[in-house]
C-alpha cells in the first residue's frame, strides 16, 4: 500500500501541477486582456456586457503565437537570448532548465535527447521493455548503451547501462514509442520490427 500510495502521488503531482499552471496562466491572461477586449466589444456593439472566455481565447492565441515564433529562425534566436538571460539568474535557472529538459526530451521535434528506440531485457530475464537510447559510453574497453526506460509515468523511469549487443534497435520513431507508452500499450503495432544494423544498411540495395 505504501508503494502504491507513493506511486499514485508521483503520477498525480505532474497532472495537478500542469493543470494548476494552465489555470493560473489563463486566469492572469483573462485579468489582463479581458478589460481591453470587453472595452473594444462595447465600442463596436454598444450595450454589450462582459464577454466570458475572452481571456482564455487570448491565452490560446498567445500560446499559438509563441509556438509559431519558436519555429522560425528569428524566434529561435530570441528564445536563445531568453535562455541565456535566465541562465544568469541564480536559483530560478535550475528550476527552469530542469523543467525545460524534461519537456524537450519528449518533444516530437527533438533530435538530440533520444537517438532511437530500443527493446531491452528489463526488469528481469525474459521480460522486455521499450527504452530510448540517449548516448553511448566506454567502460573497460566495451561500449555501453545508456537507455532511459519509462517505468510508471512517461517522466518517471530508470537509466540503464547495458552492453550494446544486448539492445535491440527497433524500426520505430520516438514519437511512435511515446504514443505507445502513453496509450498503455493500446497503440502497439502488431509486429516489432528490428532495425538493420549500420553494416546491413550499407549492404542493402541502393544503400551505396
C-alpha angles and dihedrals in degrees: 000000000000092000092046091050093050091046090051090052092050090051095043099046097064090047094048093044094048093048091046091051092049092049091048091049094049091045092053092045090047091053091047102045105025095079090051096045093042090049090052090048092051090049091053096037111029114215093028114142127212110311110224118226098026091119092051090048090050090049092053090049090051091051091049092048092049090049091050091046092050091055097061132069097252092048093050090052091050091049090048088053089049091050090050090051094048090047087064093058111092115228098004093064090062093055093042096048093047094051092043093051091051094050094042092050091067097037113126089225095050114112101167110058100049117034100182145336118266137188110221134180103253147188092354140357112291093020120100135198137186116252140174121234110227100174146328124248137187122239124173093337095311131102118242124193116222106219130185111209117190106221106175116353123018090253095044121073151106131283110221131192107204135164111271092237092060095056115088113213112220131208090238131112122232089246091055091048092050090050090050093051095045091050091054092243096309091114093051114132119242090243131033104213120205113232116234117255118249089258092052090049091056091050095048119104110277091011092118 
